[in-house]
């Protein structure tokens, strides 16, 4: 599902080239963030159930599209793209002298991204090439610190990151006729998702993790679709359709780190990262994709790849000397 009505916005365009681009771009400054939420428990505070909670929700939808029923006569390239790129952080710290009864420090980040590059159904396009590209690359991380001198009787510190993503580059269903027999004559459809998740938990000097200790949980649910839907007719000199699904959990050092005289009790530490992928490259029912001579279709014509590119869990716990 997507929030955009591709059955509206009919246009007629006669041009040398056409570019439609929807984009969410992260800040260009190194280490800068799109969203950065930070919560602290004040020095000397006595806090009942949950000492420090940081809860971030990100809903990011980006679309590049040409509406259904449009008529396009383009001398050169037609390019329709959507890019969804952000860097988000949820951080919490129970700092010096905080006495925490239960729940301690918890940082949560929930991200939902929808990224859509569409050519609507019933479109007539004559041109030299057609490129559809959708790319989703969020980088999400949660951090929690059990404070210096803090005592956590429940879940000492926890981070929870969930990425839900839907990424599509699609020629929408309908009686579309697309002719790409001049110039390069290339049809290129690419949908790519690379979901970044991570968590970092630290115990400051003198910090104590008891109860359920430390929990770091990351979940990626990502669906990627690239191709032609039903009843679309394309004639081209070459064709390439790719759906690529991936997740990255980068090496940031110790994900759970008890330092100095920090203590992790018998409850210990738990880290869990799960990837759930749906990755489809398709040519739909009654769709016709014809690659004309003298060129041939790129081999393979369409591909689907799901890849957990990097998934690292690192632990370090240093107990005090007797």
QUIDARA-V887546 format. One record per pair of residues at least 24 apart in sequence whose C-alpha atoms are under 6 Angstrom apart, sorted by the first residue. I is the first residue (numbers start at 1). J is the second residue. D is the distance in whole Angstrom. If there is no record, write none. Layout:
# QUIDARA-V887546
i->I j->J d->D
i->I j->J d->D
This chain:
# QUIDARA-V887546
i->6 j->67 d->5
i->6 j->68 d->6
i->6 j->120 d->6
i->7 j->67 d->6
i->7 j->68 d->5
i->8 j->67 d->5
i->9 j->67 d->5
i->10 j->67 d->5
i->10 j->68 d->6
i->10 j->69 d->6
i->10 j->70 d->5
i->11 j->70 d->5
i->12 j->70 d->6
i->12 j->71 d->5
i->12 j->72 d->6
i->13 j->72 d->5
i->14 j->73 d->5
i->14 j->74 d->6
i->15 j->74 d->5
i->16 j->74 d->5
i->16 j->75 d->4
i->16 j->76 d->6
i->17 j->74 d->6
i->17 j->76 d->5
i->17 j->77 d->5
i->17 j->78 d->6
i->18 j->78 d->5
i->19 j->78 d->6
i->19 j->79 d->5
i->19 j->80 d->6
i->20 j->64 d->6
i->20 j->80 d->5
i->21 j->64 d->5
i->21 j->80 d->6
i->21 j->81 d->5
i->21 j->82 d->6
i->22 j->62 d->6
i->22 j->63 d->5
i->22 j->64 d->5
i->22 j->82 d->5
i->23 j->82 d->6
i->23 j->83 d->5
i->23 j->84 d->6
i->24 j->84 d->5
i->24 j->85 d->6
i->25 j->85 d->5
i->26 j->85 d->6
i->26 j->86 d->5
i->33 j->87 d->5
i->33 j->88 d->6
i->34 j->86 d->6
i->34 j->87 d->5
i->34 j->88 d->6
i->35 j->88 d->5
i->36 j->88 d->6
i->36 j->89 d->5
i->37 j->90 d->5
i->38 j->91 d->5
i->38 j->92 d->6
i->39 j->92 d->5
i->40 j->92 d->6
i->40 j->93 d->5
i->40 j->94 d->6
i->41 j->94 d->5
i->41 j->95 d->6
i->43 j->96 d->5
i->43 j->97 d->5
i->43 j->98 d->6
i->44 j->97 d->5
i->44 j->98 d->5
i->45 j->98 d->5
i->46 j->99 d->5
i->47 j->100 d->5
i->48 j->101 d->5
i->49 j->102 d->5
i->49 j->103 d->6
i->50 j->102 d->6
i->50 j->103 d->5
i->50 j->104 d->5
i->51 j->100 d->6
i->51 j->104 d->5
i->51 j->105 d->6
i->52 j->105 d->5
i->53 j->106 d->5
i->53 j->107 d->6
i->54 j->92 d->6
i->54 j->107 d->5
i->55 j->108 d->5
i->56 j->109 d->5
i->57 j->109 d->6
i->57 j->110 d->5
i->57 j->111 d->6
i->58 j->111 d->5
i->59 j->112 d->5
i->59 j->113 d->6
i->60 j->113 d->5
i->61 j->113 d->6
i->61 j->114 d->5
i->61 j->115 d->6
i->62 j->115 d->5
i->63 j->115 d->6
i->63 j->116 d->5
i->63 j->117 d->6
i->64 j->117 d->5
i->65 j->117 d->6
i->65 j->118 d->5
i->65 j->119 d->6
i->66 j->119 d->5
i->66 j->120 d->6
i->67 j->120 d->5
i->68 j->120 d->4
i->68 j->121 d->5
i->68 j->122 d->6
i->68 j->123 d->6
i->69 j->122 d->5
i->69 j->123 d->5
i->70 j->123 d->5
i->71 j->123 d->6
i->71 j->124 d->5
i->72 j->125 d->5
i->73 j->125 d->6
i->73 j->126 d->5
i->74 j->127 d->5
i->75 j->127 d->6
i->76 j->127 d->6
i->76 j->128 d->5
i->77 j->128 d->6
i->77 j->129 d->5
i->78 j->130 d->5
i->79 j->130 d->6
i->79 j->131 d->5
i->80 j->132 d->5
i->81 j->117 d->5
i->81 j->132 d->6
i->81 j->133 d->5
i->81 j->134 d->6
i->82 j->116 d->6
i->82 j->117 d->5
i->82 j->134 d->5
i->83 j->134 d->6
i->83 j->135 d->5
i->84 j->136 d->5
i->85 j->137 d->5
i->85 j->138 d->5
i->86 j->138 d->5
i->87 j->138 d->6
i->87 j->139 d->5
i->88 j->140 d->5
i->89 j->140 d->6
i->89 j->141 d->5
i->89 j->142 d->6
i->90 j->142 d->5
i->91 j->142 d->6
i->91 j->143 d->5
i->91 j->144 d->6
i->92 j->144 d->5
i->93 j->144 d->6
i->93 j->145 d->5
i->94 j->146 d->5
i->94 j->147 d->4
i->95 j->147 d->4
i->95 j->148 d->6
i->96 j->147 d->6
i->96 j->148 d->5
i->97 j->149 d->5
i->97 j->150 d->6
i->98 j->150 d->5
i->99 j->150 d->5
i->99 j->151 d->6
i->100 j->151 d->5
i->100 j->152 d->5
i->101 j->153 d->6
i->102 j->152 d->6
i->102 j->153 d->5
i->102 j->154 d->4
i->103 j->154 d->5
i->103 j->155 d->5
i->104 j->152 d->5
i->104 j->156 d->5
i->104 j->157 d->6
i->105 j->144 d->6
i->105 j->157 d->5
i->106 j->157 d->6
i->106 j->158 d->5
i->106 j->159 d->6
i->107 j->142 d->6
i->107 j->144 d->6
i->107 j->159 d->5
i->108 j->159 d->6
i->108 j->160 d->5
i->108 j->161 d->6
i->109 j->161 d->5
i->110 j->161 d->6
i->110 j->162 d->5
i->111 j->163 d->5
i->112 j->164 d->5
i->112 j->165 d->6
i->113 j->165 d->5
i->114 j->165 d->6
i->114 j->166 d->5
i->115 j->167 d->5
i->116 j->167 d->6
i->116 j->168 d->5
i->116 j->169 d->6
i->117 j->169 d->5
i->118 j->169 d->6
i->118 j->170 d->5
i->118 j->171 d->6
i->119 j->171 d->5
i->119 j->172 d->6
i->120 j->172 d->5
i->121 j->172 d->5
i->121 j->173 d->5
i->121 j->174 d->4
i->121 j->176 d->6
i->122 j->174 d->5
i->122 j->175 d->5
i->122 j->176 d->4
i->123 j->176 d->5
i->124 j->176 d->6
i->124 j->177 d->5
i->124 j->178 d->6
i->125 j->178 d->5
i->126 j->179 d->5
i->127 j->180 d->5
i->128 j->180 d->5
i->128 j->182 d->5
i->128 j->183 d->5
i->128 j->185 d->5
i->129 j->180 d->6
i->129 j->185 d->5
i->129 j->186 d->5
i->129 j->187 d->6
i->130 j->187 d->5
i->131 j->188 d->5
i->131 j->189 d->6
i->132 j->169 d->6
i->132 j->189 d->5
i->133 j->169 d->6
i->133 j->189 d->6
i->133 j->190 d->5
i->133 j->191 d->6
i->134 j->169 d->5
i->134 j->191 d->5
i->135 j->191 d->6
i->135 j->192 d->5
i->135 j->193 d->6
i->136 j->193 d->5
i->137 j->194 d->5
i->137 j->195 d->6
i->138 j->195 d->6
i->138 j->196 d->6
i->139 j->196 d->4
i->140 j->196 d->6
i->140 j->197 d->5
i->141 j->197 d->6
i->141 j->198 d->5
i->141 j->199 d->5
i->142 j->199 d->5
i->143 j->199 d->6
i->143 j->200 d->5
i->143 j->201 d->6
i->144 j->201 d->5
i->145 j->201 d->6
i->145 j->202 d->5
i->145 j->203 d->6
i->146 j->203 d->5
i->147 j->204 d->5
i->147 j->207 d->6
i->148 j->204 d->5
i->148 j->205 d->5
i->148 j->206 d->5
i->148 j->207 d->5
i->149 j->206 d->5
i->149 j->207 d->5
i->150 j->207 d->5
i->151 j->208 d->5
i->152 j->209 d->6
i->152 j->210 d->6
i->153 j->210 d->5
i->153 j->211 d->5
i->154 j->211 d->4
i->155 j->211 d->6
i->155 j->212 d->5
i->155 j->213 d->5
i->156 j->209 d->5
i->156 j->210 d->6
i->156 j->213 d->5
i->156 j->214 d->6
i->157 j->214 d->5
i->158 j->214 d->6
i->158 j->215 d->5
i->158 j->216 d->6
i->159 j->199 d->6
i->159 j->216 d->5
i->160 j->217 d->5
i->160 j->218 d->6
i->161 j->218 d->5
i->162 j->218 d->6
i->162 j->219 d->5
i->162 j->220 d->6
i->163 j->220 d->5
i->164 j->221 d->5
i->164 j->222 d->6
i->165 j->222 d->5
i->166 j->222 d->6
i->166 j->223 d->5
i->167 j->224 d->5
i->168 j->224 d->6
i->168 j->225 d->5
i->168 j->226 d->6
i->169 j->226 d->5
i->170 j->226 d->5
i->170 j->227 d->5
i->170 j->228 d->6
i->171 j->228 d->5
i->171 j->229 d->6
i->172 j->229 d->5
i->173 j->229 d->5
i->173 j->230 d->5
i->173 j->231 d->6
i->174 j->231 d->5
i->175 j->231 d->5
i->175 j->232 d->6
i->176 j->232 d->5
i->176 j->233 d->6
i->177 j->233 d->5
i->178 j->234 d->5
i->179 j->234 d->6
i->179 j->235 d->5
i->180 j->235 d->6
i->180 j->236 d->5
i->181 j->236 d->6
i->181 j->237 d->6
i->185 j->236 d->5
i->185 j->237 d->5
i->186 j->237 d->6
i->186 j->238 d->5
i->186 j->239 d->6
i->187 j->239 d->5
i->188 j->239 d->6
i->188 j->240 d->5
i->189 j->241 d->5
i->190 j->241 d->6
i->190 j->242 d->5
i->191 j->226 d->6
i->191 j->243 d->5
i->192 j->244 d->5
i->192 j->245 d->6
i->193 j->245 d->5
i->193 j->246 d->6
i->194 j->246 d->5
i->194 j->247 d->5
i->195 j->247 d->4
i->195 j->248 d->6
i->196 j->247 d->6
i->196 j->248 d->5
i->196 j->249 d->6
i->197 j->249 d->5
i->198 j->249 d->6
i->200 j->255 d->5
i->200 j->256 d->6
i->201 j->256 d->5
i->202 j->257 d->5
i->202 j->258 d->6
i->203 j->258 d->5
i->203 j->262 d->6
i->205 j->260 d->5
i->205 j->261 d->6
i->205 j->262 d->6
i->206 j->261 d->5
i->206 j->262 d->5
i->207 j->262 d->5
i->208 j->262 d->6
i->208 j->263 d->5
i->209 j->264 d->5
i->210 j->265 d->5
i->212 j->267 d->5
i->213 j->267 d->5
i->213 j->268 d->5
i->213 j->269 d->6
i->214 j->269 d->5
i->215 j->269 d->6
i->215 j->270 d->5
i->215 j->271 d->6
i->216 j->271 d->5
i->217 j->271 d->6
i->217 j->272 d->5
i->217 j->273 d->6
i->218 j->273 d->5
i->219 j->273 d->6
i->219 j->274 d->5
i->220 j->275 d->5
i->220 j->276 d->6
i->221 j->276 d->5
i->222 j->277 d->5
i->223 j->277 d->6
i->223 j->278 d->5
i->223 j->279 d->6
i->224 j->279 d->5
i->225 j->280 d->5
i->225 j->281 d->6
i->226 j->281 d->5
i->227 j->281 d->6
i->227 j->282 d->5
i->227 j->283 d->6
i->228 j->283 d->5
i->228 j->284 d->6
i->229 j->284 d->5
i->230 j->284 d->4
i->230 j->285 d->5
i->230 j->286 d->6
i->230 j->287 d->5
i->231 j->286 d->5
i->231 j->287 d->4
i->232 j->287 d->5
i->233 j->287 d->6
i->233 j->288 d->5
i->234 j->289 d->5
i->235 j->290 d->5
i->235 j->291 d->6
i->236 j->291 d->5
i->237 j->291 d->5
i->237 j->292 d->5
i->237 j->295 d->6
i->238 j->291 d->6
i->238 j->296 d->6
i->238 j->297 d->5
i->239 j->297 d->5
i->240 j->298 d->6
i->240 j->301 d->5
i->240 j->302 d->6
i->241 j->302 d->4
i->242 j->302 d->6
i->242 j->303 d->5
i->243 j->281 d->5
i->243 j->304 d->5
i->244 j->304 d->6
i->244 j->305 d->5
i->244 j->306 d->6
i->245 j->306 d->4
i->246 j->306 d->6
i->246 j->307 d->5
i->246 j->308 d->5
i->247 j->308 d->5
i->247 j->309 d->6
i->248 j->309 d->5
i->248 j->310 d->5
i->249 j->310 d->5
i->249 j->311 d->5
i->254 j->314 d->5
i->254 j->315 d->5
i->255 j->314 d->5
i->255 j->315 d->6
i->256 j->315 d->5
i->257 j->316 d->5
i->257 j->317 d->6
i->258 j->317 d->4
i->258 j->318 d->6
i->259 j->318 d->6
i->261 j->319 d->6
i->261 j->320 d->5
i->263 j->319 d->5
i->279 j->304 d->6
i->280 j->304 d->6
